[in-house]
């Protein structure tokens, strides 16, 4: 199962999600791809992810879990990766979500539609409850952090996930608009871990 978690105000229609979905579809792995629209509530998001993972594992118990998360989705992905001891790809992930998202309390619209999106004060506390220390096994993570990220501090990502696989991209931006240059390496990490079974 490949679980993709989009960022704040984003959706499954995001550029990176669409690129990976297309690549996996071309490989015949579309049944492994799960990319939900995430609720505004962090607690509801994690509950939804647990439900999706458990549903998939009940029908495909032999298939490992690989998580991919972008921005705020990267924060969720790290929490889930620690819970399930699963590998994860983190794309410009949020490290200090409660601090960074507090300023966004209020009403917004989604990037890919005019649908209203309300980020409530209580969600900041929900983010705090999901906070993780640096991973004990950073090699399970593949980090793409861009020095040109205009939203988040790439140095915080690099420090928090020190020892992880992946790379620091010189320049680029928060959305990794040149993601096509790096998707082969991301896909290779996903496929390598997807082939790994839990059986001896």
N, C-alpha and C positions, 0 to 999 in steps of 0.2 A: 504494500500500500504506500502510495506517495501522497502525503497530505500537504497541500499548499495553503499557507495562511497569508492573506494579503495584509496590507498596511492600513493605517488610520484613514478613514474616508474613502478607501479604495474598494475593489471588488474583484471577482473572478475575471472581469474584463480587462484587468491590468495588462500592460505590455509583456511583462516578464512571465506572468501566469499563462498568457496566450502562447508565447513562444515555447515554453516548456511543454504545454499541453499538445501543441502541434508536433513537436519532436517525438514525444512519447507515443502519440497516435501513429506516427509513421513507423514506429518500431513495434506496433501491435500491442502496446501496453496501456491503451486507453481505459481498460477495466481496472487498472491499478491506480489511476489518477482520481483524486478526490480534492475538489477545490470549492468549498462552501462560501456563501456570503456570510460573513461573520456578524453576529449581533453587536450592538453598541456596547453592551455590558461585558466587561472582561470575564466576570464570573460565568455569565451565560455562554460566552465563547468557549471557555475551557470545558464546560459541561457538554456543549455540542461536540467538541473534538473528542472527548472521551466516548461519547455515544457513537460517533462515526468509526472510531478505532475499534471499539468492541464489536460493532456490527460487522465490520470487515474481517476481523479476526475470527469471528464465529463461522464465517463462510469460507475464509481462506487462511486457516490456522498456520499453514506452512509458509506464508509470505511475510517477510519482515516488514517492519514499518520504517519509512524514511520520511522525515519532516522537512519541509522547506518553508522559510518564513522571511517576509520582507518588511523592514521597518518595525512597526508595532507587531506585525505578524512574527518577526524574528524573536521578539520578547516572549510571545506565546510559545513559539517553537522550542525555545530553550527550556522553558518550564516543562513542556510535554516530553522533550527529549530526556530530561533528567528523570521524570516520572517513569517512562517506559524503557529507559536505558537504550534509547534509539539514536541513530545517527541523524544529524540535522545540517541543512544548508542554511546559512544566515546571510541575508542580503541587506547590508547597511542596517543592522538590527538596532532597535532601541535597547539601551542598557539600563537607564534609570527612568523607567516609564512614568512612575507617579510624579516625579519632578518635571519631566518634559511635557507630559500631557495635561498637567494642572491648568496651564494657561489656555487650554483649548476647551475648557468647560463652557458649554453653551450650545447654540443651534448652528448646524452646518448643512451643506448639501454634499452628496457623494460626488466624486470626481467624474464618474461615468454615467450619471443621470442627474435629474433634478430632485430626486427623492430626498426629503429632509432627514437629517441625522442629528440626534440630540445626545450630547455627551454630558452626563450628569455629574454632579459633585461626588456622589457616592461611588462613581466608577474609579475615582482616584484611589480610594481606599481599597477597592478590589484589585487594582494594579499593584498596590503595595503588598498585598497578601500573596502575590505571585512572584515576588522578587527572588532572584537566585544569586548565590555566590558564584564566583568563577568555577567552571566545571572541573571536577577531579580528573576527568579523562578528556582533555581538549582535542585529542586526535579523532574523536567521534564527530567533531564539528568541522564544517567547511565554511570559512568566513570570506565574504567579499566586502571590503570596507573601502570607501572612496575618499581620498583626501579632499576632493572637491565637493563633498556633501555639504549642501547649504542649509541643511536642517539639523543634522546631528554631528556630534564630535567623533570623528573617525578614530582618534587616539584613545578614547574611552572604549571603543569596540576592540581595538587591537590589544589594549591592556587586559580587558575582561576575558578575552578569548585567546590570550597568549598561549602559544604552543599548538594552536589549531591548524588544520590544513587550510588551503585557500591562498589568498593573496591580498595585499594592499594595492589598490588601483590608484595610480597617480592621476589626479584630476577627476574627470567624470562628474557625477552629480548624485543627488539623493535617490532619484529614480533609476539610476544606472542606465541612462538612455543608450549607451553603447553596449548593452548587455549581450548582444549577439556575438561580440568578440570573446565573451567568457563562457557562453552557454555550453560549449563542448566540454570544458573542464567540469562544470557543474553537473552536466548530464553524466559524465564518466563516474563522478563520485556517487550519484544516485544509483546508477546501474550496478556499480560494484557492490554497494550495500544491499541492493534489492536481490542480488543473486545469493547473498549470504543467508543460509537457513539457520534456524534455531536448533536443528537436529544435529547430533554429532556425526 
